[in-house]
Amino acid sequence: MAHTYKYTPHILEADISPAGDNLTGKEWEVVIIGPDSPDSLIKEDAREFIRSKNGRLYDTGAVAMAAAMFEGVKVYDDHLTEEEFQARGGMRSPAREWLGTIVDVAWDAASRQLKGIFKVVDQGLAGKLMSAFEAKVLKSVGLSLDAFTKQDETKVIDGVSYPVVTGFPKVNSVDLVGDPAAGGGFVRAIAANNEVNHMSDMNEMNLDGLAAELAEVKGLVSQLAQSLQPAAEAVTEEDETEEVEVEETEAAESEQAVEALKEVNRLRFEMKVDKAIEAAKLTGRFAELARKAITSEKDIEPVIKSAKEAQASTDPTGRVAESGQTRGSVSMGMNERDMAEIAFTRLLLGNSAWNALHQSDDEDVKARLSESYQAWVKGGRENITARRMSEWVYNLVGGDPFSNDRAYESVTQSSMSSIVKNALNLKLAADYSVRETWWDPIVRVEEVDTIDQATLVRTYGLNSLSVVNEGAAYTELAWADDEETASFVKKGNYIGVTLETLLNDKLGQIRTIPTRLANSWYNTLSDLVANVFLNNSGVGPTLADTGALFNATATTTAGGHANLLTTALAYSAYDAVYTAMGKQTDQQLGVGRRLNIAPRYLLGPVDLRGTALQIRNSEFVPATGNNASAVNIHNGTFDYIQVPQFTDTNNWATVADPMMHPAIWLIFLRGKRVPELYASESETAGAMFTNDELRFKVRMMTWRFSGSEDCAPVSDFRPLHKSNVA
């Protein structure tokens, strides 16, 4: 099965705490991958993910299984730049950049962290880390993963599409960087008195370094021989005991030098093998098999050649993943899943909508353009199409639509669900983006992070400041407010698409799904706002002061709002409403200064559109002729909003500018303002398993006035007025 491997730096950060005595800074317990906060650990469809700040989800099962891949990984000084990475083929200098090695790597199931011990081989760094720890500034540095990751699926979490990391084909290094972004880092210092200088940590020294060390050893042997020669010549018969001691010392020293030379030669051989494997771009099990098969230098060339041919045969394109390719994606161009997604998206949208997509300026539509679409654009917009849905489904299990014998081998039933979901999401956003949301001008929008009950405060102003005589005390101003509450509500439904629907080429039916879901979302928000004016036979919800939102009772009476009339829309009726709204005051029970609130929007049915526009656009009062004494003082002062739910042909309402006088609110959880699809895509459970049915759910999380009043939250009656015509 072919996969796409991506070069993904992952930067980590965590607090540290000391452990033990006599700390030297040469050993540190570190986190390689792990959540940096509770919000970073996500559970979705019986799976668990670590969300990183570089926009990826790490499958915790895959991270746990990859512990062995990180054992013995080297830590270097900072990442290579893009130019350095390509120029040097990803190679690092042990002499100048190697800082240490991570060992004893294990998955900590309790904390959901991949941990290890960082053994520092750079004496200067060990001291610097301890100094940073003692100065309490060690959090300013951290570890960043430099690896190729397997990313062959995506998930949408809270409306954001994330690539999912499900494996680590190759780990290049874990680099020490400044200003880490998320997930882990130094945990604690460990007591370590011994130098970290084991021969096993030398297996990546460069050839120049080994040659220098070999020359140094040879020089020491030569010096030893020269120094022993005069002593041997000076030995006399009377000094036989001393001669024996000198010979024994010489033999021991020579044996030690020979062993050192053997070790250096072994390391030179291993370096040649590693260099040949990297030059051949072998990865994973092919690299390991090659290392085991090469026992002498004469084996290097034939074994490497065979391993390279075997690895190339696993990919129909003949490509071989390597660290020296462009960072970001090892595979060049589009992979199989990208091609499948582009083909289905184009089929679903049709040529007109597909072409319009390229010119779309809508931010929500742009946000939903998948990585497959981006790869298609960067690849030159290749003409990738499928004529029918049944043909597309057939291609998923081994067809040959794009002249590739194994083009769809890696696209499974589960990824088919994800592809369909991504395409429907994109069309859903495009369909919703062209809708005119009539309520936008009259509401205030708020985003929250929790689903707690929301409190909306109706504030009242203060009296004028009092005079404070010299030496006198200040007096407190009287002030008050009323509170309205709003309750969290979750709304949604799902639509099922059977495999037979795809195989029967019911493209028209599939194309209607985004439109229907966009309609449902639109209608739900539209009803929430319209019901503010329509609930309870047109007088709206009951506020905390016990009065209906719209009532004709004087404001000097408890619960009185003085914002309901019964006059049909006309110039004089609108002028009366203008006056009534201007008389609302800044204190409870009608006390205090008048607020001079003015209508900014006039709401009504399509039947009143002509009358409303005459009032707004006429230079003179309608029906009075060009009478200079009847100038229209309301000319151009309001906008007319046609409300679909206003079916009574006579009732109308006015709303003040919500930026100055907020009254109606729409509250959303974490920015979920537009519709989003969620898919049930498991092949082993649910409707996919039992019914061959892909289920797509749309979910809205918002707030309403109360459980018994299904309308948008309302905080204030004063900026609103209603006319229920008798």
Secondary structure by P-SEA (a helix, b strand, c coil): cbbbbbbbbbbbbbbbbbccccccccccccccccccccccccccccbbbbbcccbbbbcaaaaaaacccccccccccccccaaaaaaacccccccccccccccccccccccccbbbbbbbccaaaaaaaaaaaaacccccbbbbbbbbbbbccccccccbbbbbbcccccccccccccccccccccccccccccccccccccccccaaaaaaaaaaaaaaaaaaaaaaaaaaaaccccaaaaaaaaaaaaaaaaaaaaaaaaaaaaaaaaaaaaaaaaaaccccaaaaaaaaacccccaaaaaaaaaaaaaaaacccccccccccccccccccccaaaaaaaaaaaaaacaaaaaaaaacccaaaaaaccaaaaaaaaacccccccccaaaaaaaaacccccccccccccccaaaaaaaaaaaaaaaaaaaaaaccccccccbbbbbbccccbbbbbbbbbbccbbbbcccbbbbbbbbcbbbbbbbbbbbbbbbbbcaaaaaacaaaaaaaaaaaaaaaaaaaaaaaaaaaacccccccccccccccccccccccccccccccccccccaaaaaaaaaaaaacccccccccccccccccbbbbcccaaaaaaaaacccccccccccccccccccccbbbbbbccccccccccccccccccccbbbbbcccccbbbbbbbccccccccccccbbbbbbbbbbcccccccccccccccccbbbbbcc
